């Protein structure tokens, strides 16, 4: 059977939110056709998109901004079967789904998945959450037993490529949200945030995002002031902060170094005369005000005071735009990495054919044998007191070549026998390539240092511990 790798999906650029909601697969699991041998059953609210027919391997990613199915199977009918099963899971027709989807096959599918893992295809370029979602999707497919040799290798490689992009480029380093930019500016002024205290005025979505970034930055304490005290209490509890009544705002303002204001007030909440009194209590220690409200919460005259830094939403937008431009420059470097790694993966796919693996196996072992022969001949020169003559060299060379062939005879015969078994051949070839490291993969010295107990195995021979070790840095939401 002529196999193909196929990725079918829709995202924020090809489909509106209504379509993404209608064809979302967050409640769907990959699974075996009818799953008659399994003792576990999905919840009633969950659908199964099954293996079987043209579909041999399957993984599903579904977020608010994208839905993608990656599958391996019969090249002739794989695309249509995946589309049919996707539409059926949503009680829809293929013709309703097809106008919104994109289809990538083989090398293009590999490139696309790598771009998704590196957040090069996200609504916010370089955002980190999608990688965590991709790892969760892969973990779900592993538990369902719907990944085998090709998808296991593909997803592990995608995670490796994402790590390389984060290490070698700055595509995800610059602030590209207003709340994140606000906290990054505060870090520039104060440096070590662990000695600073912050106050959030307002308890809406922007304030909540700012609180998340403040906590991540190591802020010492957060106060939350809001006209509705109960909402202030809820937000403060979420981040282990302290709620304060809105009317006591100015009694506590001198205690904090960073103020982020995002209320819905039609007039200024904080004026220059209010801050003057606060600065006296603080003995002119610097204060950092971030006004992300429209209309503005903080009177612009506050910025005329000594030891005060005031930024409004327009200032922050400039920072975000500059950082987006920087991310786009870094994205070009990341794309080059993606293309290099995708080509390497394509070569690995070709290597799953039997003959290239046999050639690589023989070449590798012959090279090792010849290297050891050269060392032995050097020792013989020391023992004999003269160079090894050509006749002896030829005899030794014949000997080591013969040993290599005889030692590899049984493994090669084993592979040839299994090549007649379509279902198992690729797994054994992949195992042989990894056992002898024929692809020259770099293996970290501490790769298995944190394993405890015996590795658990899935039905396809995949190592659950290895998968778990690779599936780190989990995040939520794209």
Number of C-alpha atoms within 10 A of each C-alpha: 9 7 15 19 23 24 24 21 21 25 23 16 12 15 17 13 15 9 16 21 16 13 21 23 24 16 14 19 22 24 25 21 14 12 14 9 8 10 6 9 10 12 8 7 7 14 18 20 25 21 24 14 12 21 23 19 25 29 27 24 24 23 19 14 20 26 21 22 21 22 28 25 23 19 17 13 13 21 23 12 17 24 20 18 18 25 20 14 19 15 11 15 15 16 11 11 20 16 11 16 15 13 17 18 19 17 18 17 19 26 23 20 24 27 22 18 30 31 25 25 20 21 14 14 17 28 20 23 17 25 26 20 20 26 25 19 19 24 19 19 23 24 14 20 20 25 30 23 19 18 21 17 15 19 25 16 19 26 22 17 22 23 14 15 25 17 10 13 17 18 26 23 15 20 23 23 19 21 24 21 23 27 22 18 17 23 16 10 13 16 12 13 22 14 12 19 17 25 27 27 24 25 25 16 11 20 22 18 15 20 29 15 18 27 17 11 15 13 19 14 19 22 26 29 26 23 15 12 15 12 17 26 21 16 24 22 13 12 16 14 21 17 22 20 15 16 10 10 17 14 9 12 22 18 16 18 21 24 22 28 25 24 26 14 13 11 13 14 15 17 14 16 12 13 18 16 13 19 19 11 13 16 9 14 13 16 24 21 22 25 26 24 20 14 15 21 24 25 16 16 11 19 16 11 15 13 12 18 17 19 18 20 19 12 16 23 16 13 20 20 14 14 20 21 13 16 23 16 14 19 23 14 15 25 17 12 19 26 18 12 19 25 14 12 19 15 13 17 18 12 20 19 15 19 14 12 21 20 10 16 19 18 14 14 18 18 12 13 18 15 11 12 17 13 11 12 16 13 12 14 12 10 10 9 9 10 13 14 8 9 9 11 15 11 10 16 16 11 13 18 17 12 14 16 14 11 12 15 12 11 14 20 11 13 21 16 11 18 17 10 11 10 12 14 20 22 19 18 23 22 14 18 20 13 9 13 15 17 14 9 8 7 9 8 7 7 11 12 8 9 11 8 7 7 12 11 12 15 13 14 12 19 14 16 18 16 17 11 12 16 19 13 10 14 15 12 12 20
